[in-house]
Amino acid sequence: MKVLYVAGVLSVLLATACLADEPITVSGCAFPGVEGRCVILKTADGRVYNISAAKPSPGIGTYGQIKGILKSRAVSTCMQGQIIDPAAWTQTGQRCPF
């Protein structure tokens, strides 16, 4: 019985650690989301992030870098991409390649 209890506790701890929010830095182009007031970042390799919380607010069609916290279990009305919140946007001056 003790073995099952210990195994259960360890599995919960490991699962929680895997779902923890983590710092992230990514670069890409800011695009409008399918929902109003949503801003999406598309990376060159096709990953999509919800950066609606970015400060300052990214200009649509601009290329930049976002630094923030990737929320592993968050949901949003934007319904697109993984959520980065809080997030800091830095426009880099590069052109969007896509």
C-alpha positions in Angstrom: 0.0 0.0 0.0 2.8 2.4 0.8 4.4 1.7 -2.5 1.3 2.7 -4.4 1.0 5.9 -2.3 4.6 6.9 -3.0 4.2 6.1 -6.7 1.1 8.3 -6.8 2.7 11.2 -5.1 5.8 11.0 -7.3 3.6 10.9 -10.5 1.7 14.0 -9.4 4.9 15.9 -8.6 6.5 14.9 -11.9 3.4 15.9 -13.9 3.2 19.2 -12.1 6.8 19.9 -12.9 6.3 19.1 -16.6 3.3 21.6 -16.7 5.1 24.4 -15.0 5.2 27.9 -16.6 8.6 28.7 -18.1 10.6 31.6 -19.4 10.7 31.9 -23.2 12.3 34.1 -25.8 11.2 33.9 -29.4 11.4 36.0 -32.5 8.9 36.3 -35.4 6.2 38.4 -37.0 3.2 39.9 -35.3 -0.1 39.1 -37.0 -3.7 39.7 -36.1 -5.5 36.8 -34.5 -8.7 35.4 -35.8 -10.5 36.9 -32.8 -10.6 40.7 -32.3 -7.8 42.3 -30.3 -5.7 39.2 -30.4 -2.0 39.4 -31.6 -0.2 36.3 -32.7 3.5 35.8 -33.2 4.5 33.4 -36.0 8.1 32.2 -36.0 10.1 31.2 -39.1 9.7 27.5 -38.3 5.9 27.8 -38.1 5.3 27.9 -34.3 2.5 30.2 -33.2 2.2 32.1 -29.9 -0.5 34.3 -28.5 1.3 37.6 -27.6 -1.8 39.7 -26.9 -0.4 40.6 -23.5 2.8 42.0 -24.9 4.0 45.5 -23.7 4.4 47.6 -25.7 1.8 46.3 -28.1 3.4 44.9 -31.2 2.5 46.6 -34.5 0.8 44.2 -36.9 3.2 43.1 -39.6 6.4 43.9 -37.6 9.2 41.6 -36.8 10.5 41.4 -33.2 11.5 39.5 -30.2 9.2 38.5 -27.3 10.4 37.7 -23.8 8.0 36.4 -21.2 6.5 33.4 -19.5 5.0 30.6 -21.5 1.8 29.5 -19.8 1.5 25.8 -20.1 -2.1 25.5 -18.8 -3.7 28.8 -19.7 -6.6 29.4 -22.0 -7.6 32.5 -23.9 -10.5 33.8 -26.0 -7.9 34.1 -28.9 -7.9 30.4 -29.4 -4.6 30.4 -31.2 -1.1 29.5 -30.2 0.6 29.0 -26.8 0.1 32.0 -24.5 3.0 34.1 -23.4 2.0 36.3 -20.5 3.5 38.6 -19.2 5.4 39.5 -22.3 7.8 42.2 -23.4 8.0 43.1 -27.1 11.1 44.5 -28.8 10.8 45.4 -32.5 14.1 44.5 -34.2 13.7 46.3 -37.5 14.0 43.2 -39.6 11.4 42.5 -42.2 8.9 39.7 -41.9 10.1 37.0 -44.2 6.6 35.5 -44.7 
